[in-house]
Amino acid sequence: MTTKREERKQRSEAERLERERHKRSRVTQRRLLLVVGVLAVIAVVVLAVTRRQGGSGRVWSAEHGHWHDK
């Protein structure tokens, strides 16, 4: 038979473990969000540079203000 003191101690330990688990989960979510954000920025930059260089077999027409096929 457990005493009230032992029960409180067990509940306290369980709550501490739950707080630690929740904290690790938040840290993981923040890291994932950071990685996704960095990848999104990289993708936007790559797409912008590729379009400016006309890497898709297209040429910029200053006269018309848009791209044309070669």
C-alpha positions, 0 to 999 in steps of 0.5 A, spaced: 500 500 500 502 506 498 502 512 502 499 519 500 506 522 500 509 516 495 503 518 490 504 525 490 511 523 489 509 519 483 504 524 480 510 529 481 515 525 477 510 523 471 508 531 471 516 532 470 517 527 465 511 530 461 513 537 461 520 535 458 517 531 453 513 537 451 519 541 451 522 536 446 516 536 442 516 544 441 524 544 440 523 539 434 517 543 431 521 549 431 527 546 428 523 543 423 520 550 421 526 553 421 529 548 416 522 548 412 523 556 412 530 556 409 529 551 404 523 555 401 528 561 401 533 557 397 527 555 392 525 562 391 532 564 390 534 559 385 527 560 381 529 567 381 536 566 378 534 561 373 528 565 370 533 571 370 538 567 366 533 564 361 536 557 363 530 554 360 531 556 352 528 562 353 530 569 351 528 576 354 524 581 350 526 588 353 521 591 347 515 586 349 517 586 357 517 578 357 520 572 355 520 569 348 522 562 346 528 561 342 
